[in-house]
């Protein structure tokens, strides 16, 4: 009996040692598991941040915006740089002003881009806030003015256009856009045609007339226009209904991005070659891809310059496709006696 007792004591000691070792192992395993779970959580946080930063970078680039709710059926343009870094910047062409502006307030938060302007919005309002997200490679967004919904928009990335004015483009058959009798071949950019008429063989507008747009579309071309403007009047030729070459009575003023012959808010002409109000003037514009040459009253004022993107007069944002020609009519009186386009082909 004593021997059995000694064996039991020895067995109890071994069992105790085993239990002690197991407790040590269990504690060590628990600590290892805690460390592993901590690393997993940290990794989850890191991987959650990395896609967000990557998503922010998706905003970078130039975007052509199609707008729902704009009374003049205008397209907008947005450029974003530095998204995903501390150097976030933007430029914008759109309501309400239309000129190309550096964006004064821009930020990214939770995958949403927000930018804002303080200026006069039609018909009322002072502060416009634009918000957008990238979804399936496209922008979707909205504009609120003084906190109230104003417009919705979608955006496509501006395409690469490879055509260059390299001397290989040849003129085709001229197309007379204005026949001197009526508005055949023209339509309004917004709603029914109004405010335009033909008088004594001239195409004329009334003040605040909606823009006119050709029914036919063109890609690379030359356009010849003969026109005269009233004192202080402002019009323009919309190339592919995307890029405006300015017609503005500013005789004698220094050249700027609003001078006659400029690409509105984008390219300054080399000189102001315009004539005084009421005199007939000629403008010849050549467009190949995004390369533009403007000759005003016989003087080359823009020579093979690249247009970065849409201007304020744009109605058609589909830059990779042919577009119509358009005439601005809502900034004073203008008369045209000749409008002819010559397509360019290889």
ABEGO torsion letter per residue (X at the ends): XAAAAAAAAAAAAAAAAAAAAAAAAAAAAAAAAAAAAAAAAAAAAAAAAAAAAAAAAAABEBBBBBBBGBAAGBBBBBBBBGBGBAABBBBBBEOAAGBBBBBABBBBBGGBBBBBBBBBBOABEABBBBBBBBBGGBBBBBBBBGGBBABBBBBBBBBBBABBBAGABBBBBBBBABAGABABGBBBABEBBBGBBBBGGBBBBBBGBBBBBBABBBBBBBBBBBBBBBBGBBBBBBBGGABBBBBBBABGBBBBAABBGBBBGABBBABBABBBBGBBBBBBBBBBEABBBBBBGGBBABBGBBBAEBBAABABABAABBBBBBBBAAAEBBBBABBBBBBBBX
